[in-house]
Amino acid sequence: MKLNLIRPLAFFDLETTGLSIGADRIVEIAILKAMPDGTELVKTLKINPEMPIPLASSLIHGIYDEHVAEAPTFKAVAQELVDFIGDADLAGYNSNRFDIPVLLEEFLKAGVDFDMSDRKFVDVQNIFHQMEQRTLRAAYKFYCDKDIINAHSAEADITATYHVLLAQLERYENADFEDKQGNITQPVKNDVPALHAFTNMNKPVDFAGRLVYNENDEETFNFGKHKGKTVEDVFDVEPSYYAWMKNGDFPLYTKKKLDEIWTRWSTKKAKNPPAARPVQAAKPAAQPNQAPKPSFVNKPNFAKPAEQAQPRKEKPAAEVTNDMLEQLKMKFGK
C-alpha cells in the first residue's frame, strides 16, 4: 500500500542518553522521509551528546561514548536536519510523548527555530495501543509477521514503524472503533489529518503533557494543584504561577508555549484594564456668611448615672481554735 500524502511525512526515531526530556540528549537520529510520489529518503546521524552516556542506556541501544566521541554535536547539524525535514509532517512510535519533545528541546538548546504550528504528527504507537495494545516488536510481528533485525537501532526501529503503519492502514480499513463515550467511528484512514486526529486524542499543547487543550480548545494545566483549569484563568488569580514554572525544571518547549500564552493574556489585559474606582468628590468649603454646623464636642451625656457603690461589709474574724493550731503545726512541721 502507498501512503496517500499531500506533503512529505517524516518518520523519525531517537536514541538518547536517557528518558528525561529536559536533561537527556540525543546520541542518534534517523529519519525516513516518505514523499508524496512514493519515494523514500533516509538520513541517519550519530550525535555527540556532550555528556557521558549512562551504561544502562548503552546496553539498550548499543551506542557507547567512543561511538560518538568524533560525532558532531546537535547544534552543528541542527540546520541540516531542519532542511532535510522541510515542511514534512512528523510520524514515529511513541513520538508524541518522547521523540517530539526531545527533538524540540534540542532545537531550542541549539537556538534553531523549528516551527511546529502547521505540522501534523502521527504517533503509530497510539494507533497500535488503542487498537491492539502491544509493543513495537510485537506490533511488527503482529502486523507484518516479521522479527525486527537489530532492534533498538534507530534506523531499524523507524523502518519497522513505517511498515507497521502501512499494515495498520490495510488491517483497519473500515474497522469500527468505539471511544469511551460509546461513539463508533472508523478513524484509521489513509489520510494524515485523520491519523493526526486519532493519535492525538489528548490534544497536547507542549508534547510533554504539562499543557493540554480542553474541549473548548483552551490551554489547560494537566498537572499539579491547577490541573484541569485553563492557563489564563490561573494567570488571572495567581500570575506568580507563570514565574514559578519559568524558574522550574520544565522542558524548554513547555516554557515556550507558556510564554506565548502569557504574552496573549498580558496583551488582552492591557487592552481591557480593570475599571478604576470612582474618586469621591471633595466636601464643599463653608461659605463666609454660612453658620458653621454645630459641633458635638460638648454633647450632653445621656448615659445612666452609675449606681452609688455600697460600702463593703467586713466579715468578723474567725475565732482561733485548738484544731486550727494543730493543722498549722502539721503543715509547717512546728
C-alpha positions in Angstrom: 0.0 0.0 0.0 1.2 3.5 -0.8 0.6 6.3 1.6 -1.9 9.0 0.4 0.2 12.1 1.0 -0.3 15.7 0.1 3.1 16.7 1.6 6.0 14.5 2.9 5.7 12.5 6.1 8.9 12.2 8.1 9.2 9.1 10.3 11.9 9.6 12.9 13.4 7.8 15.9 15.8 9.0 18.5 18.3 7.1 20.7 19.2 9.1 23.8 21.3 9.2 26.9 18.1 8.6 29.0 14.4 9.3 29.3 14.4 12.8 30.8 13.1 15.2 28.2 14.7 18.2 29.7 18.1 16.7 30.8 19.0 13.9 28.4 20.4 14.3 25.0 20.2 12.7 21.5 23.0 10.2 20.5 21.5 9.1 17.2 18.7 10.3 15.0 17.2 8.5 12.0 14.7 10.0 9.6 12.7 8.2 6.8 11.0 10.8 4.7 8.1 9.3 2.7 7.4 11.5 -0.3 4.0 12.0 -2.0 5.3 10.3 -5.1 6.1 7.2 -3.2 9.9 7.6 -2.9 11.7 7.4 0.4 14.7 9.4 1.7 16.7 8.3 4.7 19.1 10.2 6.9 20.9 8.7 9.9 23.3 10.7 12.1 25.3 9.9 15.2 25.3 12.8 17.6 27.8 13.8 20.3 25.6 14.4 23.3 28.2 16.5 25.1 27.7 14.3 28.2 28.6 10.7 29.2 26.2 8.0 28.0 25.0 6.0 31.1 25.8 2.3 30.8 22.2 1.4 31.3 21.3 3.3 28.1 24.2 2.0 26.1 23.2 -1.6 26.9 19.8 -0.9 25.3 20.8 0.9 22.1 24.4 -0.3 21.8 25.9 3.2 21.5 28.8 4.0 23.8 30.9 7.1 24.4 33.6 6.0 22.0 31.0 5.7 19.2 30.1 9.4 19.4 33.4 10.9 20.5 34.1 12.2 17.0 30.5 12.8 16.0 29.1 16.3 15.5 27.0 18.0 18.3 23.3 18.5 17.7 23.9 22.3 17.3 26.3 21.6 14.4 23.7 19.5 12.5 20.5 21.3 13.6 20.1 23.3 10.5 20.9 20.3 8.3 18.0 18.4 10.0 15.6 21.3 9.6 16.4 21.5 5.9 16.0 17.7 5.4 12.7 17.6 7.2 11.5 20.7 5.4 7.7 21.2 5.7 7.0 17.5 6.3 4.6 16.2 8.8 6.1 14.1 11.6 5.5 10.4 12.5 7.0 8.0 14.9 6.5 5.4 17.6 5.7 7.0 20.9 6.8 10.2 19.2 4.2 12.5 20.7 5.3 11.7 24.3 9.0 11.4 23.9 10.7 11.8 20.5 9.0 15.1 19.5 9.5 16.8 22.9 13.2 15.7 23.0 13.7 16.9 19.4 12.1 20.3 20.1 14.2 20.6 23.3 17.4 20.0 21.3 16.4 22.6 18.6 15.8 25.2 21.3 19.1 24.5 23.0 20.8 24.9 19.7 19.0 28.2 19.1 17.4 26.9 15.9 13.7 27.6 15.1 11.8 24.5 14.2 8.2 25.6 13.5 5.5 23.1 14.7 2.5 25.4 14.1 1.3 23.9 10.8 2.5 20.3 11.1 0.5 17.2 11.6 2.0 14.5 13.8 1.1 10.8 13.7 2.0 8.5 16.6 1.9 5.0 15.3 2.0 3.6 18.9 -1.3 5.4 19.7 -3.0 3.6 16.8 -1.5 0.3 17.9 -2.2 0.8 21.6 -5.8 1.8 21.0 -6.5 -1.0 18.6 -4.3 -3.8 19.9 -2.2 -2.5 22.9 1.3 -4.1 22.3 5.0 -3.1 21.9 6.9 -2.2 18.7 8.5 -5.7 18.4 5.1 -7.3 18.9 3.4 -4.8 16.6 5.9 -5.7 13.8 5.4 -9.4 14.4 1.6 -9.0 14.7 1.1 -6.8 11.6 4.0 -7.8 9.4 4.7 -11.3 10.7 8.4 -10.5 10.9 11.0 -10.0 13.6 12.9 -6.7 13.9 16.6 -7.3 13.0 18.9 -5.2 15.1 16.1 -3.9 17.3 16.8 -0.7 19.2 18.9 0.8 16.4 17.2 3.9 15.3 17.1 3.0 11.6 15.7 -0.5 12.2 13.1 0.9 14.5 11.8 3.6 12.1 11.8 1.2 9.2 9.7 -1.2 11.3 7.4 1.7 12.4 6.9 2.7 8.8 5.9 -0.8 7.7 3.6 -1.2 10.7 1.7 1.9 9.7 1.2 0.6 6.2 -0.1 -2.7 7.6 -2.3 -0.9 10.0 -3.9 1.0 7.2 -4.7 -2.2 5.4 -5.9 -4.1 8.5 -8.1 -1.3 9.9 -9.6 0.0 6.7 -13.3 0.5 7.5 -12.8 -1.0 11.0 -15.0 0.3 13.8 -13.6 1.9 16.9 -15.7 2.7 20.0 -14.5 5.5 22.2 -15.1 5.9 26.0 -18.4 7.8 25.3 -19.7 4.9 23.1 -19.3 6.8 19.8 -18.4 4.4 16.9 -16.2 5.7 14.1 -13.8 4.4 11.5 -10.7 6.5 12.4 -7.8 4.6 10.7 -7.7 6.0 7.2 -5.1 6.6 4.6 -5.1 10.3 5.4 -2.6 12.1 7.6 -5.0 14.7 9.1 -7.4 11.8 10.1 -4.4 9.8 11.6 -3.3 13.0 13.4 -6.7 13.4 15.0 -6.9 9.8 16.1 -3.4 9.6 17.5 -3.6 13.0 19.4 -6.9 12.4 21.3 -5.4 14.1 24.4 -4.7 17.2 22.3 -1.3 18.2 23.8 -0.1 21.8 23.8 3.6 21.2 24.7 4.0 17.5 23.8 5.4 16.9 27.3 1.8 16.7 28.6 2.1 19.5 31.1 -0.4 21.6 29.0 -3.3 20.2 27.0 -6.3 21.6 25.1 -9.8 21.2 26.7 -13.0 20.6 24.8 -13.2 24.3 24.0 -9.6 24.3 22.6 -8.4 26.3 25.6 -4.9 25.6 27.0 -5.3 23.9 30.4 -2.8 22.7 33.1 -2.5 18.9 33.1 -0.7 18.5 36.5 -0.5 19.9 40.0 -2.9 22.0 42.0 -4.3 23.7 38.9 -4.9 20.5 36.9 -8.0 21.0 34.7 -8.0 24.8 35.0 -7.3 27.0 31.9 -3.9 28.7 31.9 -5.5 32.1 31.5 -7.8 31.6 34.4 -4.9 30.7 36.6 -3.0 33.8 35.4 -6.0 35.9 36.5 -5.9 34.7 40.1 -2.3 33.6 40.5 0.0 35.3 37.9 3.1 34.2 40.0 2.5 30.7 38.8 4.0 31.7 35.5 7.2 32.8 37.2 7.3 29.6 39.2 7.1 27.5 36.1 9.6 29.6 34.2 12.1 29.1 37.0 11.2 25.4 37.5 12.5 22.2 36.0 10.2 22.1 33.0 11.1 21.4 29.3 12.1 24.5 27.3 9.3 23.9 24.8 6.7 23.8 27.7 8.2 27.2 28.8 8.0 28.5 25.2 4.3 27.7 24.9 3.7 29.2 28.4 5.4 32.4 27.1 3.0 32.5 24.2 0.0 32.2 26.4 1.4 34.8 28.9 2.0 37.3 26.1 -1.5 36.8 24.7 -3.0 37.1 28.2 -1.0 40.2 29.0 -2.0 41.9 25.7 -5.7 41.3 26.5 -5.2 42.7 30.0 -3.5 45.8 28.6 -6.4 46.4 26.2 -9.1 45.8 28.9 -7.7 47.1 32.2 -10.0 46.7 35.2 -12.3 49.6 35.8 -10.9 52.2 38.3 -12.9 53.0 41.5 -14.7 56.4 41.2 -13.0 59.2 43.2 -15.1 60.7 45.9 -15.8 64.4 45.4 -14.2 66.8 48.0 -16.6 68.3 50.5 -17.5 71.9 49.6 -15.9 74.6 51.7 -18.1 76.6 54.1 -19.3 79.9 52.7 -18.1 83.1 54.5 -21.5 84.0 55.9 -22.7 80.5 56.4 -23.0 79.5 60.1 -20.9 76.5 60.9 -22.6 73.2 61.7 -23.0 72.6 65.4 -20.2 70.7 67.0 -21.0 67.8 69.3 -17.8 68.1 71.4 -19.9 69.3 74.3 -22.7 66.8 73.6 -24.6 66.1 76.8 -24.0 62.8 78.3 -27.2 60.8 78.3 -25.7 57.7 79.9 -27.4 56.5 83.1 -25.6 57.6 86.2 -23.6 54.9 87.8 -25.1 53.3 90.9 -23.6 54.5 94.1 -21.1 51.9 95.4 -22.2 50.3 98.6 -19.6 50.1 101.4 -18.2 46.6 101.6 -19.1 44.8 104.8 -16.2 43.3 106.6 -16.5 39.7 107.8 -15.9 39.2 111.5 -12.6 37.5 112.3 -13.0 33.8 113.0 -12.1 32.5 116.5 -8.8 30.6 116.7 -9.4 27.0 117.9 -7.1 24.2 119.0 -8.0 22.2 115.8 -6.7 25.1 113.7 -3.5 25.3 115.7 -2.9 21.5 115.3 -3.5 21.8 111.5 -0.9 24.6 111.2 1.6 22.6 113.3 1.2 19.6 111.0 1.5 21.8 107.8 4.7 23.6 108.8 6.2 20.9 111.0 6.4 23.1 114.0 
